Amino acid sequence: MKAPRAASFGNWLAWWIGISTALSLVVFAAAAAAIVYVDEQEEDEAAGLVEEDSLDEALGQVGLALAAAAPLGVTLAVAGAYWLARRAVVRVDAVIAAATRMSAEHLGERLPVSAAGDELDALAEALNGLFARLERGIALQRQFAADASHELRSPLAVLSSTLEVALRRPRSRDEWETVAKRALDEVRQMSRLVESLLMLTRAGVIVRRERTSVAQLSYAVAERWIPLAKAASVALQVCRVSHGAVMVERGLMEGALGNLVANAIAHSPSGGAVCLESRCTDDGVDIIISDEGPGVPSHERERIFDPFVRGTASAADRTRVRAGLGLGLAIVRRVIEGHGGRVRVERAASGGAAFIVHLPRVE
């Protein structure tokens, strides 16, 4: 079906250019005839002669020239236009064929790019970039679905086996209470996972924002997590604050920063310290949360923000500051990017991890 379409486009363009050329020649001939006629009339008047057939003679001369030149001019115009149209359409056909072969199962296909460097190549390169992002997004979506299914399958399997074993023989009231508590724990685990998944999907949608000072935000987060830091024998301190202000959804931002603080507490050794500080930069505000834990290896600093990626936490046994779902940092990134910011992790001066949240500053 592609060849008829390509031929139709080439023929249409060639005939249109041919007709345009013929009309241009006719207009040119008419103008030339008028000029010749006026010129001969002026010559006759100057010589005192009156010629009746001046117009017929002028038209005859121009018509003869037009009859000789028009077929060749129109033929060359049509042939050149058809050749150019076919050349362009062949490249368009190659792009269409590559796009047709692409599907959700074969997203590795890319549009051909020639060495011409023209607009078609620029369009193909832009679409290839779009396809690459789509391929990565679909791959992440599939991985996310697989991980979520795995996380839900584990508590469901435990719950199912617990109830099956309990029903194999009669049990006392105390035994049934033990079974019910274990089943309730698994249900609560699934509920936390579902709530975290919902929060992850909604984190990038910021409905409303309010002007908030970075100092207020820092102290509010610290105040909320100080009791759990004490339970883990970790000192949580607001080391330095800036006087900048940001436009944020207060609840979401406090939750995201709190997630980073909880993560720092969970990875800090007993007797360690977590520092929360902020500073103004040229284009925004940096909020830094650092700890004295083992830090994050350089090859893991990007992967830890993916869903369901967990790390070992030295304080996990001392306090329940971590849900252990592997969604905390993924939610943090989604919230920060939803506010037009970015988050990264570096090595802290103390040797631990330093999570740096960059947010746009308002005057």
N, C-alpha and C positions, 0 to 999 in steps of 0.2 A: 504493500500500500504506500510505501514511501516514494517509489520511483514516479508514479503518476503525479503525486503532489509536487515533487521537485520539478518535473517537466512542466507542470501547469504554471508554477511560479516563474520559471525561466522563460516560457513562452509569453506569459503575460507581460513580464518586464521588457522582453525584446520587442513585442508588437507595440507596446506603449511608446518606447523610445523611437521605433520606426515611424509611427504616426506623428509623434512630436517633431521628428526630423522633416517629414514631408510637409507638415504645416508650416514649419519654419522656412522651408524652401519656397513654398507658395507665397508666404508673406514677403519674403525677400524679393521674389520675382515681381510681385505687384508693386512693391516700392521702387524696384529698379525700372519697371515700365513707366511708372509715373514720373520718375526723374528724367528718363530719356525723352518722354513726351513733352514735358515742360521745357527741357533744354532745346528740343527741335522747334518748338513753338517760338521760343525767344530768338533763335537763329533766323527763322523764317520772317518774323516781324522786323528784325534788324535789316534783312535783305529786301524787305518790301514785297515778299512773296506770300501767297496764301495757299497752303497745301491742305487738301481735304482728307488725305489719307495719312496724316502724321501719326495719329493714334494707332491706326491699324499697323503701320510700319513698326512703331515702337513695340507694340504687343507681339508682333510676329518675331522680332529679334529676341526679345526676352523669352518668349515661349520656346523658341528653338534652343536657346541656351539651357532653359529649364528641362526640356525633354532630354537633352544630352546628359545633364549632370544629376538630375533627380534620381534615376534608377540606381546609379552607382552610389550616391550619397546615402540613400535609404538602405540599400543592401549592406553597405559597410556599417551603418549605425545599428541595424538589426543584428548583424553577425557579432559585432563587438559587444552589444548589450547581452546577447544570449550567452556568449562565452563567459563574460563576467558573472552573469547570474548563475550559470551552471557551476562555476568555480566556487562561488559563495555557498550555493545550496549543497554542494557535496560536503563541505565542512559542517554545515548545519545538520545534514543527515547523519554524519558521524557522531555528533553530539547527541542527537535524538536516539540513535541506536544504543549508545552507551548508557543513556539515562533509562531506556526501556529495559535493558538487561539488569538494571539495579533493582533490588528488592530488599525487604527486611532481612532476608536470609543471605543476601549477597551485597552487602554495603561496601565491599572493598573495591567495587568498580569505580573508575574515575573517568571524567570526560577528557577527550584528547586535547592537547595543547600543541599548536604548531610553533614554528620558529618565526612566524610573521610578526608576532607581538602586537596585533591589532585589537579592535574592540571585541571580536569573537574570542580571542585568547584571554582577554581580561575577564570576560563573562565566564568562560570555562574555569579559570583559576578561582574566581569568587565562588562559583558553585561547588568546585572541588573542596574548598575550605568548608563550605556549609555541609557537604556530605560527610566530611571527616568528623565534624562536630556531632552530626546526627549519629554516625556510627559509634562514636565514643559514648554518647548519651544513651543509646539503646543498649550498648554493652553494660553500662553501669546500671541501667534499669533492670536488665535480666539478672545481673549479679545481686542487686538489691532484693529482687523478688525471691531468688534462691536462698539468700541469707535469711530473709524474714521468714520464709517457709521453714527453714531449718530451726530457727530460734523458736518458732511456735510449735514445731513438731516435738521438741524435747520435753517441755512441760506437759504436753498432751499425752506423750507416751508414758511419762511417769504417773500422771493422773490415771490413765487407763489401767496400767499394770497394778497400781495401788488398789483400785476398786475391784479389779478382777481377783486379786489375791484375797482381799477382804471378804469376798462373797463365796469363797470356796468352803467355808465352814462357819458355823454359828460363833458369834463373838460376844464378849461382854460389853457393857456400856462403856467402860473405860477404853477398851480396845477400839470401839467405834469412834470414840472422841479423838483418839490418836490418829485414826485413819482420816477423819474429817479435817483435823488440823493440817495434816500433810497435804490433803487435797486442796484445802483452802490456800495454803502457801503457793501451790502450783498455779491456782487460778489467779492469785494476786500477781504472780510473776508474769503471767500472760497479759493481765490488765495493764501492768506497767509497760510492757513491751508495746501493746497496742496504743497506749497513750503517747509513748515516745515516738512511735511511727506517725501518729496524727500530728504531733507537734513538729516533726521533721518536715512533713508535707506543707504545713501552714507557716513555717518559720520565715519563709522568704516573702510572705505577703504582709506588708506593713500597712495596717489600716489607718492608723492615726499616729501623729508624732507630737511631741511637746518639747519646748526648750528646757534643757536640763544642764546644770553645771556639772562638770566632771568631778568636782570635789564632792558634791552631794551624792552622785552616783557611786563613787568609790567608798564613801563612808557607809552608805546604805548596804552595799554588798558585804563589806567587812563585818558590819554589825550582825548581819544575818548568819554568817558562817563562823563567827568566833566561838560559839558554844561547841560546835563539832570539832573545831581545831583544838580546843582544850581537851576534848575527849580523846583525840588522837595524840595528845602531848606535843602539839605543834603550835608555835607562836605565829599568829596571823597579825601582820602589822601594815598600817598605811604609811609607807615610808615617805612619799612625797606626792603632792597633788599640784596640778596646774589650775589656773583660773579661767581656762577655756570653757566654752559651752557647746553643746551638741543638740541636734534635733533627733530625738529617738522615741520609740515606743517604750516607755519606762519599764513596764513589766517584762517585756521580752528581753530588753538589754540587761536588766538586773539578773534575769535567769541565765543568759548566756555568760556573763561575767562570773556569776556564781558557779556555773559549771566548771569554768577554768580554775576558780579558787578551790572547788572541791577536788578537782583533779590534782592540783598542786599539793593539797593536804594529803591526799591518798598516796602520793609518791614521795612524800617527805619522810625521813627517818624520825624516830622518836627523839624529841629534843631539838628538832630542826625548826626552821622559820620559813614562812611564806610572806613575801613582800609584794604589796600592791602599790604601784606608783603610776603617775601620769605626767606627761610633758607635752608642751605645744610644739608643733613643727610648722614648716612653711605653709603647708596646705591642709593641716588638720591637727588632730590630737592623738597621741599614742598612749594607750593604757597598757602597762606592763605588769604581768603577774609571774613572779619568779619563785623558785623553790630551791631547796638544797638536796634534792634527790639525785638519782643517777643520770638524769637528763635524757634526751631523745637522740638516738643515733642519726647522723645526717641522712642516711638512706631511708629512714622511717618518717622524716619530718613532714612529708606530704601525705603519706599513706594513712597516718593516724587520724586524718580528718575524714576518711571514708567510713561509711556506715559499717557497724559490726566489727570494727577493728579494736581489739582490747589490748591493754598492756598490763604488766604485772604491777601491783600496787603494794608497797611495803606496809602501808597503814590500813589495808583492807580488813585485816583481822582485828584491828583496834577500834574501828568505828564503821558505821554504815553510811559513809559519805558517798559510796559508789554503788550504783544500781547494777553494775556489771553487764549492761546490755550492749555496750560498744556503740551507743548512739549519741553520747554527750557531745563529743567534739564535732560530729557531723551537724548536730543542731546548732552548735556555736557558729560554725562557718556559715550556715544558711541564714542565721539571724544577722550576723555582721554584714554579709554581702547584701542582704535585703535592705540594710541601712546605707548602702553605698560605700561600705568600708571593706577592709580585708584583715585577715588574721594569719599570722605565721608563728613558727616556733624557732627559737635560736638557743644557743648555749648561754646560760646565765653566768655572771661573774663569779657566783658561788660554786659553779660547776654543775648545777642542776639545769632545769629547763626554764626558759623565759618565753611565755606566750605574749606576743605583742599584737594588740588590737588597734588598728588605725581607723579613725572615724573622721568624717568631714567636720570642720569647725565652723560655727556661726559667730558672727561678730556680736 
